[in-house]
Amino acid sequence: MTSNNRTPSQIAELYFSCWSRKDFSDLAAFLAPDCTFTGVFGTATGPDEFLRGLGGMAAGTDSLVVRRRVADDADVITWFDLGMGGAPATAVANWMHVEDGLITAVEVTFDPRGILAAAG
């Protein structure tokens, strides 16, 4: 368990729940001051940039379906299908690292070609 009584897997579940709701107010308390995000469409450092970037992705999200989540101590990998901009759903892998109940790093990878083609 983490210091806030949430496991890394529960924090990952909250991350995706907030994304689906397009409301990250509950997630902000779980971001480390020096958290980082690295993804196909950009990078972010710190909670403000992190939430701005995630908010931008959520704004363009048509659907998000979590297929599988695997946790190993402080690391959680979530495999999900992401629908954006009218494109067919794209398979995405999201790795999250949690220390002391706070997200310190998220790295995301997927093939963006379908999303980019739909965007024209």
C-alpha positions in Angstrom: 0.0 0.0 0.0 1.0 3.6 -0.5 1.2 6.3 2.1 -2.3 7.5 1.0 -3.7 3.9 1.3 -4.0 3.5 -2.5 -2.0 1.0 -4.3 -0.3 2.0 -7.6 -2.9 -0.1 -9.4 -5.7 1.9 -7.7 -4.0 5.1 -8.7 -3.8 3.9 -12.3 -7.5 3.1 -12.2 -8.2 6.7 -10.9 -6.1 8.1 -13.7 -8.2 6.4 -16.4 -11.5 7.1 -14.6 -10.6 10.8 -14.6 -9.7 10.6 -18.3 -13.0 8.9 -19.1 -14.9 11.7 -17.2 -12.6 14.4 -18.7 -12.2 15.8 -15.1 -8.8 15.5 -13.5 -9.5 17.3 -10.2 -9.2 14.0 -8.3 -5.9 13.1 -10.0 -4.0 16.3 -9.1 -3.3 15.2 -5.6 -1.6 12.1 -6.9 1.0 13.8 -9.0 4.5 14.2 -7.7 5.9 17.8 -8.0 8.5 16.6 -10.5 6.3 14.1 -12.4 7.0 13.5 -16.1 5.0 12.4 -19.0 6.5 11.1 -22.3 4.2 10.2 -25.1 3.8 10.0 -28.9 2.3 13.5 -29.1 4.5 15.3 -26.5 6.1 15.5 -23.1 5.3 17.3 -19.9 7.1 18.0 -16.6 5.4 18.9 -13.4 1.7 18.6 -12.5 0.5 21.7 -14.4 2.0 20.6 -17.7 1.0 17.0 -17.1 -2.7 17.9 -16.5 -2.8 20.3 -19.4 -1.5 17.6 -21.7 -3.8 14.9 -20.4 -6.7 17.4 -20.6 -5.9 18.0 -24.2 -5.9 14.3 -25.0 -9.1 13.8 -23.1 -10.8 16.6 -25.0 -10.1 14.8 -28.2 -11.0 11.4 -26.9 -14.1 9.7 -28.3 -13.7 6.4 -26.4 -11.4 4.8 -23.9 -11.7 1.1 -23.1 -9.2 -0.5 -20.7 -8.4 -4.0 -21.8 -5.9 -5.1 -19.2 -3.9 -3.7 -16.3 -0.8 -5.4 -14.8 0.9 -4.2 -11.7 4.3 -5.0 -10.3 5.1 -3.2 -7.1 5.4 0.5 -8.1 4.9 0.0 -11.8 1.6 -0.4 -13.6 1.0 -1.1 -17.3 -2.4 -0.4 -18.7 -3.3 -1.7 -22.2 -6.3 0.2 -23.6 -8.1 1.1 -26.8 -8.2 4.8 -27.5 -10.6 6.4 -30.0 -9.7 9.9 -31.0 -10.9 12.3 -33.7 -13.2 9.8 -35.4 -10.3 7.4 -36.0 -10.8 3.7 -35.4 -9.7 2.7 -31.8 -5.9 2.5 -31.4 -4.2 0.1 -29.0 -2.1 2.0 -26.4 0.3 0.9 -23.7 0.6 3.2 -20.7 3.4 2.6 -18.1 3.0 4.4 -14.8 5.5 4.6 -12.0 4.3 5.5 -8.5 6.4 6.3 -5.4 5.0 7.1 -2.0 1.5 7.3 -3.4 2.4 9.8 -6.1 2.7 9.3 -9.9 6.3 10.2 -10.8 6.4 9.1 -14.4 4.0 8.0 -17.2 5.2 6.8 -20.6 2.8 6.0 -23.4 3.3 4.4 -26.7 1.1 3.6 -29.7 0.9 3.8 -33.5 -0.5 7.3 -34.2 -1.0 6.8 -38.0 -4.8 6.2 -37.8 -5.4 9.2 -35.5 -3.2 11.4 -37.7 -4.9 10.3 -40.9 -8.4 11.0 -39.4 -7.1 14.5 -38.4 -6.3 15.1 -42.1 
